[in-house]
Amino acid sequence: MRLPGTLALLALALASCGRRAATRAAPEPAFDAGRARAEVGWLADPARTGRGVGTPGAAQAADWIAARFREAGLAPAWDEGYLQRFEAPFRATLGERNAFAVGSSHGELERDFLPFDFSDDGAVEAEVVFAGHGITAPALGHDDYGGLDVKGKIVLVAQDFPRESDAASPFRDPRHYRFAEWRYKATNAREHGAAALIGVRDVWAEGHGGADDLPPWRGQVSSRAGIVAARVTAAALARAGVDVRALAAPGEADGKPHSRPLGVRARLEVRVLHERATTANVVAILPGRDPAVAGECVVVGAHHDHLGLGGDSSLAPERLGTVHPGADDNASGVAALLAVARAFAAEGPPRRTLLFAAFGAEELGILGSSELAQHPPPRCPTERMQLMVNLDMVGRPAAGKVYVDGADTARGLRDLVKALAERPPRLPLKLAFGEGDGYGPSDHTSFYARDVPVLFLFTGPHPDYHRPSDTPDKIDGAGLAAVARLAYRAAREAAERDGRLEVVRTASPPPRERGERGYGTYLGAIPDFAERSAPGVLLTGVRAGSPAERAGIAAGDVLLRVGPTKLLGLQDLAFALRSHRPGDEVEVEWERAGARRTAKVRLEERR
């Protein structure tokens, strides 16, 4: 909803644009579509191995971007150079102390059992309890834990869901797919008090072909689930006298839980090592020409990392080990960033300072932008940032369409963007304004959480997203150049205008689950995606008008519990919100300045 006075401010802004256009001697700089495509090609070349964090390809990309900034005549953002180095988790390896035994039968690692990458480290020896598929779904009338005491015990659960081949099964509804996720099953076991979880593939299910093998160790870093957990094979259990086919047969027949203790003990010990690697943001600066406002700055950014050879974020898990080139995600954004940087460098500095940032580790949870927002260069402090323009997947504008998010984060910004796109020469783009606030699954969130107005430019999802098929030949160079020109105009306007953009906190409707990071029901809490060793979820903000804000929850608080679910990390927040339905009233507990607080919160629907 637009605020009173917006039209007046817009008129002033457009008048300012007009005055500047009338007095500017030089035409708007050219944006070279061919060069942009070539740069996408270099970044997405198989030699860069998908630019995964901690790989030589990622380091080459960072050095290459720094060289492009230097070539354009832009200074490094720090006296030490263009690179802002930081550490990020990038690989999980199996330690030496991994063991599994049922009764007197010992299993062999990677043949009989394999820890989940989200497992806690530790050793558990306890009675084994069969808990069906490990599902608690009251709305569907199904609870594998009903009447079952699993406190301190090892829970054995099956993959997927009951009667998987039955078209009438409620679990085949895409809204309920989460019940088939191993992470869900582990968290549910933990919430019921189990000490450990062992999961077995449902080899008896129709269509699975009886395969009983374990998947290869992927080595993906994942937050810990708060429970020791591993996959086991049906064959390993059979050697100890545990017949999982027989255990599952009653449930396959009637679809109901048939959980029970097994009268056998097991021992599970897990040791998963999380390795860290140094990665970097690449940041250049163009100091402003007007001493009165040169202490303020405008940020233009795009992330340079991608998925490397696949992993948990890949949508082609069967292609693990294959280069995910990330041409659109986000070599296209980096190419646009470089085009904008070159345009400003060629034109000369505007009144305010410009900061050009290629972020690292976005795919691991916007870690690079969080690092820069928390530790900006001295000449561009976060509290003096005028605007942040984020370019993420901007190389495939179908029919010229570009999504513009964050357009309501500053007074008059939405209409100003429309005017900038229409300014001669009119850009061949169709603007699609999305979520008006500044939160979303990309780097602009790190800045809006700190009260910086943002614009997020994005040309939309496509079938090659997070797949090895995201290749340079599919990039629309002219479309990419047009989006870069829109980013340039927005940054130029923010850097030249007479007054500061006024940040707005509008009450936006619950966001759509456009990305893969939706949490089911809507609370409105914005987590800090940076690593955290202590339990709880640190918040960088809450959406205006959201249930969280109405409850008094604010940026800097640490969420500790939603309903009965204790929050050890982000995955638990997802579990908690997906365990409820819109309209449910739950008690939320959080910590602020060492004091615990609670409030009743009515969850809303995510649209």
C-alpha positions as a printed NumPy array, in Angstrom:
array([[  0.   ,   0.   ,   0.   ],
       [  1.421,   3.314,  -0.942],
       [  1.8  ,   5.901,   1.768],
       [  0.461,   9.453,   1.782],
       [  2.827,  11.83 ,   0.135],
       [  4.31 ,   9.28 ,  -2.206],
       [  3.085,  11.059,  -5.306],
       [  4.609,  14.325,  -4.193],
       [  7.914,  12.7  ,  -3.478],
       [  7.793,  10.901,  -6.81 ],
       [  7.216,  14.161,  -8.604],
       [ 10.255,  15.655,  -6.892],
       [ 12.308,  12.601,  -7.772],
       [ 11.279,  12.699, -11.412],
       [ 11.912,  16.426, -11.548],
       [ 15.39 ,  15.784, -10.163],
       [ 15.928,  13.106, -12.83 ],
       [ 14.807,  15.498, -15.494],
       [ 17.15 ,  18.261, -14.356],
       [ 20.071,  15.898, -14.32 ],
       [ 19.201,  14.438, -17.715],
       [ 19.008,  17.927, -19.137],
       [ 22.399,  18.947, -17.796],
       [ 24.284,  15.683, -18.44 ],
       [ 26.489,  16.107, -21.487],
       [ 27.566,  12.524, -22.001],
       [ 25.03 ,   9.907, -23.118],
       [ 24.325,   6.901, -20.956],
       [ 27.196,   4.403, -21.269],
       [ 26.862,   1.413, -23.541],
       [ 26.331,  -2.082, -22.157],
       [ 28.05 ,  -4.741, -24.236],
       [ 25.836,  -7.839, -24.506],
       [ 28.579,  -9.842, -26.226],
       [ 31.082,  -9.116, -23.49 ],
       [ 28.53 , -10.05 , -20.814],
       [ 27.911, -13.4  , -22.47 ],
       [ 31.64 , -14.034, -22.776],
       [ 32.114, -13.325, -19.092],
       [ 29.299, -15.702, -18.2  ],
       [ 31.073, -18.254, -20.37 ],
       [ 34.338, -17.84 , -18.475],
       [ 32.75 , -18.11 , -15.044],
       [ 30.57 , -21.067, -16.031],
       [ 33.316, -22.891, -17.917],
       [ 33.778, -26.481, -16.663],
       [ 37.318, -25.447, -15.685],
       [ 35.77 , -23.447, -12.816],
       [ 34.206, -26.731, -11.551],
       [ 30.976, -25.016, -10.58 ],
       [ 32.623, -22.453,  -8.271],
       [ 31.883, -24.453,  -5.141],
       [ 33.136, -22.909,  -1.905],
       [ 36.59 , -24.167,  -1.022],
       [ 37.468, -25.287,  -4.541],
       [ 40.213, -23.975,  -6.865],
       [ 37.483, -22.949,  -9.321],
       [ 35.924, -20.625,  -6.753],
       [ 39.299, -19.079,  -5.933],
       [ 39.999, -18.56 ,  -9.642],
       [ 36.646, -16.84 , -10.053],
       [ 37.317, -14.471,  -7.133],
       [ 40.759, -13.529,  -8.477],
       [ 39.332, -13.066, -11.969],
       [ 36.607, -10.705, -10.721],
       [ 39.199,  -8.694,  -8.784],
       [ 41.247,  -8.41 , -11.968],
       [ 38.191,  -7.111, -13.847],
       [ 37.656,  -4.434, -11.183],
       [ 41.326,  -3.457, -11.389],
       [ 41.171,  -3.388, -15.177],
       [ 38.195,  -1.015, -14.999],
       [ 40.199,   1.342, -12.798],
       [ 38.232,   0.725,  -9.61 ],
       [ 40.076,   0.797,  -6.3  ],
       [ 39.959,  -2.06 ,  -3.795],
       [ 37.544,  -1.527,  -0.906],
       [ 40.248,  -2.165,   1.692],
       [ 43.89 ,  -1.134,   1.911],
       [ 44.717,  -4.85 ,   1.835],
       [ 42.995,  -5.388,  -1.503],
       [ 39.733,  -6.431,  -3.119],
       [ 39.205,  -9.662,  -1.178],
       [ 37.319,  -9.829,   2.094],
       [ 38.199, -13.316,   3.247],
       [ 36.095, -15.359,   5.637],
       [ 35.617, -18.986,   6.519],
       [ 32.642, -21.129,   5.605],
       [ 31.82 , -24.78 ,   6.191],
       [ 32.129, -26.644,   2.933],
       [ 32.592, -30.395,   3.395],
       [ 31.727, -33.164,   5.821],
       [ 33.928, -36.232,   6.178],
       [ 33.517, -39.434,   8.13 ],
       [ 35.687, -39.695,  11.226],
       [ 37.346, -42.821,  12.487],
       [ 34.883, -43.679,  15.238],
       [ 31.812, -44.771,  13.303],
       [ 30.336, -48.083,  14.411],
       [ 27.058, -49.982,  14.422],
       [ 25.984, -53.243,  15.977],
       [ 22.68 , -54.98 ,  16.647],
       [ 22.94 , -57.628,  19.298],
       [ 26.224, -59.365,  18.577],
       [ 26.163, -58.574,  14.842],
       [ 28.547, -55.757,  13.867],
       [ 28.037, -53.714,  10.732],
       [ 30.586, -52.448,   8.259],
       [ 30.73 , -48.746,   7.49 ],
       [ 29.388, -47.826,   4.01 ],
       [ 28.27 , -51.425,   3.405],
       [ 25.857, -51.967,   6.305],
       [ 25.417, -48.491,   7.725],
       [ 26.181, -44.872,   6.921],
       [ 25.7  , -41.872,   9.224],
       [ 23.421, -39.079,   8.071],
       [ 25.35 , -35.874,   7.444],
       [ 23.045, -34.115,   9.915],
       [ 23.795, -36.572,  12.717],
       [ 25.149, -35.437,  16.046],
       [ 28.447, -36.928,  17.103],
       [ 28.24 , -39.429,  19.91 ],
       [ 27.611, -43.01 ,  20.928],
       [ 24.333, -44.575,  22.037],
       [ 23.657, -48.111,  23.241],
       [ 20.014, -48.843,  23.969],
       [ 16.927, -50.931,  23.253],
       [ 15.606, -50.75 ,  19.678],
       [ 11.988, -49.705,  19.058],
       [ 10.317, -49.997,  15.661],
       [  8.385, -46.768,  14.938],
       [  6.977, -47.465,  11.471],
       [  7.786, -44.592,   9.137],
       [  8.504, -42.232,  12.033],
       [  5.562, -39.953,  11.192],
       [  3.383, -37.887,  13.509],
       [  0.602, -36.295,  11.46 ],
       [ -2.496, -35.652,  13.587],
       [ -4.263, -33.882,  10.72 ],
       [ -3.928, -37.068,   8.668],
       [ -4.919, -39.331,  11.545],
       [ -1.525, -40.993,  11.687],
       [  1.007, -41.199,  14.542],
       [  3.694, -43.865,  14.549],
       [  4.63 , -42.777,  18.071],
       [  1.129, -43.104,  19.541],
       [  1.376, -44.99 ,  22.867],
       [  5.052, -45.767,  22.248],
       [  7.762, -45.037,  24.799],
       [ 10.992, -44.202,  22.965],
       [ 12.714, -42.075,  25.607],
       [ 16.429, -42.837,  25.638],
       [ 16.001, -45.612,  23.073],
       [ 17.103, -46.218,  19.5  ],
       [ 14.244, -45.756,  17.037],
       [ 14.124, -47.822,  13.857],
       [ 12.069, -46.145,  11.117],
       [ 11.383, -46.878,   7.458],
       [ 11.96 , -44.6  ,   4.478],
       [  9.103, -42.706,   2.821],
       [  5.509, -43.218,   4.018],
       [  2.887, -45.943,   4.472],
       [  1.354, -47.564,   1.391],
       [  3.523, -45.542,  -0.931],
       [  2.012, -47.106,  -4.059],
       [ -1.564, -46.37 ,  -2.973],
       [ -2.843, -43.426,  -5.004],
       [ -5.34 , -42.676,  -2.238],
       [ -2.642, -42.263,   0.423],
       [ -2.807, -38.755,   1.926],
       [  0.982, -38.737,   2.057],
       [  1.099, -38.551,  -1.756],
       [ -0.219, -35.007,  -1.548],
       [  2.783, -32.749,  -2.304],
       [  1.903, -30.72 ,   0.788],
       [  2.826, -33.757,   2.853],
       [  6.032, -34.806,   1.131],
       [  8.027, -33.557,   4.082],
       [  6.93 , -36.596,   6.089],
       [  9.141, -38.672,   3.795],
       [ 12.268, -36.63 ,   4.519],
       [ 14.905, -38.215,   6.694],
       [ 15.539, -34.93 ,   8.412],
       [ 11.903, -34.743,   9.451],
       [ 12.001, -38.302,  10.801],
       [ 15.141, -37.583,  12.842],
       [ 13.744, -34.384,  14.341],
       [ 10.458, -36.09 ,  15.134],
       [ 12.319, -38.911,  16.895],
       [ 14.315, -36.371,  18.884],
       [ 11.171, -34.503,  19.886],
       [  9.737, -37.772,  21.209],
       [ 12.796, -38.292,  23.375],
       [ 14.686, -40.914,  21.367],
       [ 18.45 , -41.091,  21.866],
       [ 19.229, -42.219,  18.312],
       [ 17.601, -43.038,  14.997],
       [ 18.386, -45.732,  12.476],
       [ 16.618, -45.58 ,   9.139],
       [ 16.118, -48.412,   6.695],
       [ 15.073, -48.229,   3.078],
       [ 11.561, -49.581,   2.52 ],
       [ 12.758, -52.415,   0.303],
       [  9.365, -54.057,   0.561],
       [  7.549, -51.139,  -1.08 ],
       [  6.198, -51.644,  -4.561],
       [  8.403, -50.064,  -7.198],
       [ 11.611, -50.062,  -5.174],
       [ 12.819, -53.244,  -6.81 ],
       [ 14.148, -54.689,  -3.607],
       [ 17.309, -52.554,  -3.7  ],
       [ 18.977, -52.527,  -0.308],
       [ 22.092, -50.506,  -0.952],
       [ 23.266, -47.336,   0.745],
       [ 23.745, -44.08 ,  -1.161],
       [ 27.3  , -42.802,  -1.556],
       [ 28.583, -40.44 ,   1.106],
       [ 27.944, -36.956,  -0.264],
       [ 30.03 , -35.028,   2.195],
       [ 27.593, -32.151,   2.431],
       [ 27.75 , -29.885,   5.445],
       [ 24.465, -29.793,   7.305],
       [ 23.371, -28.389,  10.627],
       [ 23.191, -30.989,  13.369],
       [ 19.819, -32.549,  14.117],
       [ 20.385, -32.964,  17.842],
       [ 20.306, -36.749,  17.65 ],
       [ 22.677, -39.539,  16.589],
       [ 21.369, -40.952,  13.309],
       [ 22.389, -43.333,  10.517],
       [ 21.014, -45.352,   7.642],
       [ 21.272, -49.111,   7.898],
       [ 20.536, -51.869,   5.414],
       [ 17.792, -54.414,   5.803],
       [ 20.433, -57.085,   5.287],
       [ 22.47 , -55.894,   8.272],
       [ 19.355, -55.977,  10.441],
       [ 18.438, -59.421,   9.131],
       [ 21.815, -60.808,  10.217],
       [ 20.841, -59.79 ,  13.744],
       [ 17.433, -61.426,  13.452],
       [ 15.443, -58.23 ,  12.741],
       [ 13.125, -58.827,   9.757],
       [ 12.014, -55.377,   8.619],
       [  9.767, -56.773,   5.904],
       [  7.79 , -58.652,   8.519],
       [  7.698, -55.6  ,  10.769],
       [  6.328, -53.447,   7.971],
       [  3.84 , -55.954,   6.564],
       [  0.852, -55.084,   8.822],
       [  1.232, -51.372,   8.032],
       [  1.473, -52.07 ,   4.338],
       [ -1.764, -54.005,   4.586],
       [ -3.869, -51.457,   6.441],
       [ -1.849, -48.238,   6.365],
       [ -1.95 , -47.901,  10.146],
       [  0.907, -47.711,  12.659],
       [  2.143, -51.021,  14.055],
       [  5.016, -49.793,  16.157],
       [  6.519, -51.895,  18.922],
       [  9.681, -52.637,  20.919],
       [ 11.9  , -55.287,  19.341],
       [ 13.491, -56.796,  22.417],
       [ 16.979, -56.286,  21.047],
       [ 19.709, -53.79 ,  21.838],
       [ 21.9  , -51.894,  19.41 ],
       [ 24.91 , -49.623,  19.556],
       [ 25.447, -46.684,  17.212],
       [ 28.474, -44.411,  17.261],
       [ 28.851, -41.519,  14.823],
       [ 31.652, -39.121,  14.132],
       [ 31.164, -36.629,  11.259],
       [ 33.82 , -33.953,  10.779],
       [ 32.794, -30.599,   9.335],
       [ 35.636, -29.021,   7.393],
       [ 35.892, -25.309,   6.781],
       [ 37.424, -23.382,   3.917],
       [ 38.433, -19.812,   3.278],
       [ 36.386, -18.014,   0.675],
       [ 35.986, -14.331,  -0.137],
       [ 33.815, -11.427,  -1.134],
       [ 35.37 ,  -9.402,  -3.942],
       [ 34.719,  -5.702,  -3.363],
       [ 35.694,  -2.552,  -5.251],
       [ 34.958,   1.058,  -4.408],
       [ 34.384,   4.252,  -6.382],
       [ 34.587,   7.192,  -3.928],
       [ 31.896,   9.833,  -4.361],
       [ 32.77 ,  13.241,  -5.809],
       [ 30.624,  15.381,  -3.46 ],
       [ 32.253,  15.822,  -0.036],
       [ 28.845,  16.617,   1.456],
       [ 27.455,  13.119,   0.756],
       [ 30.491,  11.026,  -0.227],
       [ 30.29 ,   9.364,   3.192],
       [ 27.059,   7.739,   2.031],
       [ 27.188,   4.891,  -0.427],
       [ 25.22 ,   2.696,  -2.805],
       [ 25.953,  -1.026,  -3.058],
       [ 25.579,  -3.116,  -6.203],
       [ 26.077,  -6.825,  -5.592],
       [ 25.845, -10.342,  -6.997],
       [ 27.081, -13.669,  -5.649],
       [ 29.86 , -15.477,  -7.513],
       [ 29.682, -18.95 ,  -5.944],
       [ 27.572, -21.921,  -7.096],
       [ 27.11 , -25.599,  -6.238],
       [ 30.387, -27.057,  -7.472],
       [ 29.771, -30.709,  -8.326],
       [ 26.244, -30.841,  -6.928],
       [ 25.202, -31.685,  -3.403],
       [ 22.113, -31.279,  -1.273],
       [ 20.997, -28.109,  -3.044],
       [ 21.208, -29.708,  -6.469],
       [ 17.906, -30.546,  -8.124],
       [ 19.67 , -33.312, -10.039],
       [ 20.864, -35.533,  -7.175],
       [ 21.503, -38.369,  -9.605],
       [ 24.224, -36.187, -11.184],
       [ 26.34 , -35.915,  -8.04 ],
       [ 29.948, -35.382,  -9.133],
       [ 28.95 , -33.518, -12.298],
       [ 29.889, -29.868, -12.77 ],
       [ 26.989, -27.542, -12.033],
       [ 28.185, -24.578, -14.114],
       [ 25.729, -22.013, -12.749],
       [ 25.625, -19.853, -15.865],
       [ 22.433, -18.084, -14.863],
       [ 22.936, -18.722, -11.139],
       [ 24.866, -16.578, -10.827],
       [ 27.523, -15.973, -13.464],
       [ 24.853, -13.82 , -15.112],
       [ 24.573, -11.614, -12.026],
       [ 28.341, -11.196, -11.835],
       [ 28.509, -10.26 , -15.511],
       [ 25.802,  -7.648, -14.922],
       [ 27.652,  -6.373, -11.845],
       [ 30.852,  -5.97 , -13.87 ],
       [ 28.953,  -4.132, -16.607],
       [ 27.537,  -1.694, -14.05 ],
       [ 30.951,  -1.222, -12.442],
       [ 32.578,  -0.491, -15.802],
       [ 29.839,   1.999, -16.674],
       [ 30.39 ,   3.988, -13.493],
       [ 34.167,   3.795, -13.805],
       [ 33.978,   5.137, -17.353],
       [ 31.554,   7.927, -16.484],
       [ 33.334,   9.059, -13.361],
       [ 32.138,   9.108,  -9.78 ],
       [ 28.651,  10.227,  -8.839],
       [ 28.008,  12.335,  -5.762],
       [ 27.868,   9.376,  -3.39 ],
       [ 30.313,   6.497,  -3.076],
       [ 29.665,   3.264,  -5.006],
       [ 30.536,  -0.179,  -3.659],
       [ 30.629,  -3.144,  -6.069],
       [ 30.498,  -6.508,  -4.316],
       [ 30.712, -10.058,  -5.635],
       [ 29.658, -12.189,  -2.672],
       [ 30.955, -15.616,  -1.748],
       [ 29.04 , -18.485,  -0.1  ],
       [ 25.529, -17.311,  -1.022],
       [ 24.521, -20.877,  -1.784],
       [ 25.499, -21.89 ,   1.75 ],
       [ 23.105, -19.344,   3.244],
       [ 23.994, -15.767,   2.141],
       [ 27.144, -15.978,   4.278],
       [ 29.205, -13.547,   2.162],
       [ 26.678, -10.728,   2.131],
       [ 26.112, -11.223,   5.849],
       [ 29.869, -10.848,   6.354],
       [ 29.981,  -7.628,   4.328],
       [ 26.886,  -6.148,   5.974],
       [ 28.389,  -6.832,   9.384],
       [ 31.926,  -5.774,   8.476],
       [ 31.726,  -3.17 ,   5.697],
       [ 34.743,  -1.138,   4.574],
       [ 35.28 ,   2.082,   6.577],
       [ 34.229,   4.281,   3.656],
       [ 30.858,   2.566,   3.35 ],
       [ 29.361,   1.889,   6.788],
       [ 26.092,  -0.006,   6.784],
       [ 24.186,   2.788,   8.515],
       [ 25.139,   5.155,   5.682],
       [ 24.151,   2.866,   2.812],
       [ 21.594,   4.574,   0.599],
       [ 20.487,   1.565,  -1.462],
       [ 21.566,  -1.994,  -2.202],
       [ 20.848,  -3.444,  -5.668],
       [ 21.127,  -7.235,  -5.854],
       [ 21.531,  -9.117,  -9.157],
       [ 20.822, -12.832,  -8.903],
       [ 19.858, -14.925, -11.96 ],
       [ 19.383, -12.134, -14.466],
       [ 20.446, -13.85 , -17.68 ],
       [ 17.207, -15.378, -18.965],
       [ 14.424, -12.784, -19.128],
       [ 11.638, -14.659, -20.905],
       [  9.879, -12.133, -23.187],
       [ 11.851,  -9.391, -21.408],
       [ 10.333, -10.084, -18.003],
       [ 12.31 ,  -9.106, -14.923],
       [ 11.058,  -9.483, -11.367],
       [ 11.662,  -6.533,  -9.07 ],
       [ 11.434,  -7.279,  -5.366],
       [ 11.997,  -4.845,  -2.529],
       [ 10.376,  -1.948,  -4.36 ],
       [  8.5  ,  -0.876,  -1.226],
       [ 11.569,  -0.698,   1.011],
       [ 11.951,   3.053,   0.42 ],
       [  9.359,   5.759,   0.003],
       [  8.579,   6.248,  -3.697],
       [ 11.029,   3.575,  -4.85 ],
       [  8.503,   1.455,  -6.761],
       [  7.372,   4.339,  -8.967],
       [ 10.913,   5.517,  -9.377],
       [ 11.945,   2.118, -10.79 ],
       [  9.064,   2.271, -13.257],
       [ 10.196,   5.715, -14.36 ],
       [ 13.808,   4.6  , -14.721],
       [ 12.803,   1.712, -16.984],
       [ 10.779,   4.093, -19.158],
       [ 13.48 ,   6.748, -19.4  ],
       [ 14.85 ,   7.107, -22.946],
       [ 16.143,   4.92 , -24.331],
       [ 13.289,   2.824, -22.969],
       [ 14.527,  -0.523, -21.684],
       [ 13.167,  -3.652, -23.427],
       [ 11.96 ,  -5.062, -20.127],
       [  8.604,  -5.899, -18.579],
       [  8.761,  -5.181, -14.871],
       [  7.014,  -7.681, -12.599],
       [  6.923,  -6.336,  -9.092],
       [  7.018,  -9.128,  -6.559],
       [  7.328,  -9.006,  -2.813],
       [  7.494,  -5.398,  -1.749],
       [  9.553,  -5.851,   1.349],
       [ 13.254,  -6.544,   1.298],
       [ 13.439, -10.117,   2.542],
       [ 14.003, -13.04 ,   0.237],
       [ 16.278, -15.96 ,  -0.555],
       [ 19.249, -13.926,  -1.735],
       [ 21.883, -11.443,  -0.602],
       [ 19.707,  -8.334,  -0.375],
       [ 18.19 ,  -9.781,   2.807],
       [ 21.481,  -9.183,   4.655],
       [ 21.157,  -5.449,   3.984],
       [ 17.436,  -4.903,   4.446],
       [ 17.738,  -6.608,   7.826],
       [ 19.976,  -3.666,   8.722],
       [ 17.549,  -1.03 ,   7.456],
       [ 19.089,  -0.501,   4.027],
       [ 16.544,  -0.064,   1.186],
       [ 17.017,  -2.756,  -1.454],
       [ 16.107,  -3.769,  -4.981],
       [ 16.32 ,  -7.399,  -6.048],
       [ 16.429,  -8.01 ,  -9.816],
       [ 15.725, -11.569, -10.986],
       [ 14.582, -12.93 , -14.36 ],
       [ 12.768, -15.938, -12.995],
       [ 13.134, -19.67 , -12.408],
       [ 13.621, -22.182, -15.214],
       [ 14.036, -25.947, -15.599],
       [ 17.853, -25.673, -15.486],
       [ 17.9  , -24.085, -12.029],
       [ 20.452, -25.85 ,  -9.773],
       [ 21.122, -28.459, -12.418],
       [ 24.159, -29.283, -14.604],
       [ 22.141, -27.988, -17.556],
       [ 22.439, -24.338, -16.419],
       [ 24.917, -23.586, -19.207],
       [ 26.152, -20.38 , -20.928],
       [ 24.553, -21.121, -24.296],
       [ 21.128, -20.43 , -22.752],
       [ 21.986, -16.908, -21.626],
       [ 20.23 , -14.025, -23.355],
       [ 23.059, -11.504, -23.632],
       [ 20.843,  -8.614, -24.714],
       [ 18.363,  -9.3  , -21.932],
       [ 21.166,  -9.513, -19.384],
       [ 22.553,  -6.192, -20.593],
       [ 19.109,  -4.598, -20.253],
       [ 18.801,  -5.746, -16.641],
       [ 22.326,  -4.424, -15.964],
       [ 21.282,  -1.084, -17.4  ],
       [ 18.244,  -0.979, -15.089],
       [ 20.532,  -1.713, -12.118],
       [ 22.883,   1.038, -13.301],
       [ 20.044,   3.56 , -13.541],
       [ 18.76 ,   2.696, -10.068],
       [ 22.239,   2.948,  -8.543],
       [ 22.982,   6.176, -10.416],
       [ 19.715,   7.754,  -9.271],
       [ 20.338,   6.773,  -5.641],
       [ 23.927,   8.03 ,  -5.799],
       [ 23.055,  11.412,  -7.342],
       [ 19.775,  12.412,  -5.698],
       [ 19.568,  15.337,  -3.32 ],
       [ 18.189,  13.52 ,  -0.303],
       [ 18.527,  10.09 ,   1.182],
       [ 16.081,   7.356,   0.341],
       [ 13.775,   6.876,   3.296],
       [ 13.545,   3.268,   4.372],
       [ 10.007,   1.953,   4.811],
       [  8.835,  -1.001,   6.85 ],
       [  5.572,  -1.934,   5.226],
       [  3.254,  -4.661,   6.396],
       [  3.539,  -7.11 ,   3.521],
       [  1.312, -10.145,   3.075],
       [  2.864, -13.522,   3.927],
       [  5.29 , -14.336,   1.132],
       [  4.814, -16.995,  -1.48 ],
       [  7.044, -20.039,  -1.303],
       [  8.788, -19.16 ,  -4.568],
       [ 12.065, -20.632,  -3.457],
       [ 12.942, -23.812,  -1.613],
       [ 13.377, -22.093,   1.72 ],
       [  9.741, -21.737,   2.72 ],
       [  8.792, -22.84 ,   6.209],
       [  5.162, -23.905,   5.794],
       [  3.058, -21.77 ,   8.118],
       [  4.042, -18.152,   8.443],
       [  5.6  , -16.582,  11.537],
       [  7.455, -13.658,   9.928],
       [ 10.794, -14.187,  11.679],
       [ 13.894, -13.536,   9.544],
       [ 16.775, -15.756,  10.638],
       [ 20.428, -14.836,  10.524],
       [ 21.848, -17.428,   8.16 ],
       [ 25.371, -17.126,   9.509],
       [ 26.733, -20.041,  11.479],
       [ 25.789, -20.248,  15.128],
       [ 27.221, -22.646,  17.682],
       [ 24.727, -21.949,  20.495],
       [ 21.173, -23.387,  20.396],
       [ 18.374, -21.214,  19.043],
       [ 17.771, -19.152,  15.916],
       [ 19.176, -15.628,  15.904],
       [ 16.918, -13.178,  14.077],
       [ 18.098, -10.358,  11.876],
       [ 14.566,  -9.008,  11.661],
       [ 10.856,  -9.682,  11.606],
       [  8.448,  -8.801,   8.824],
       [  6.276,  -5.792,   9.484],
       [  2.733,  -6.759,  10.472],
       [  3.676, -10.414,  10.926],
       [  2.66 , -12.678,  13.826],
       [  6.221, -12.385,  15.156],
       [  6.1  ,  -8.607,  15.242],
       [  2.691,  -8.573,  16.91 ],
       [  4.098, -10.873,  19.596],
       [  6.879,  -8.386,  20.312],
       [  9.685, -10.411,  18.759],
       [ 12.408,  -8.231,  17.219],
       [ 15.738,  -8.286,  15.427],
       [ 18.505,  -9.549,  17.697],
       [ 16.223, -11.923,  19.593],
       [ 17.032, -15.628,  19.693],
       [ 14.089, -17.945,  19.097],
       [ 14.28 , -20.93 ,  21.442],
       [ 10.973, -22.727,  21.038],
       [  7.915, -22.762,  18.787],
       [  5.101, -24.768,  20.327],
       [  6.612, -27.902,  21.852],
       [  9.607, -27.913,  19.492],
       [ 12.928, -26.766,  20.887],
       [ 14.981, -24.919,  18.293],
       [ 18.583, -25.992,  17.969],
       [ 18.913, -24.359,  14.57 ],
       [ 17.206, -23.321,  11.358],
       [ 16.074, -26.832,  10.445],
       [ 14.154, -27.042,  13.702],
       [ 12.372, -23.783,  12.928],
       [ 11.33 , -25.27 ,   9.58 ],
       [ 10.184, -28.449,  11.339],
       [  8.175, -26.487,  13.898],
       [  6.398, -24.265,  11.391],
       [  5.632, -27.149,   9.076],
       [  4.188, -29.116,  11.978],
       [  1.323, -26.663,  12.375],
       [ -1.536, -25.372,  10.289],
       [ -2.49 , -21.768,   9.587],
       [ -4.587, -20.491,  12.462],
       [ -2.884, -22.611,  15.121],
       [ -2.027, -20.716,  18.268],
       [  1.344, -21.737,  19.678],
       [  3.551, -20.487,  22.464],
       [  6.836, -19.03 ,  21.255],
       [  9.818, -18.6  ,  23.557],
       [ 12.758, -16.339,  22.823],
       [ 15.715, -14.739,  24.542],
       [ 16.586, -11.069,  24.595],
       [ 19.599,  -9.693,  26.463],
       [ 19.768, -12.845,  28.564],
       [ 16.094, -12.768,  29.58 ],
       [ 13.566, -15.403,  28.476],
       [ 10.219, -14.243,  27.082],
       [  7.154, -16.084,  25.859],
       [  4.014, -15.121,  23.965],
       [  1.069, -16.793,  22.313],
       [  1.296, -16.466,  18.529],
       [ -1.313, -17.313,  15.923],
       [  0.434, -18.667,  12.831],
       [ -0.724, -17.526,   9.419],
       [ -0.905, -19.047,   5.974],
       [  2.026, -18.673,   3.605],
       [  0.778, -17.809,   0.141]])
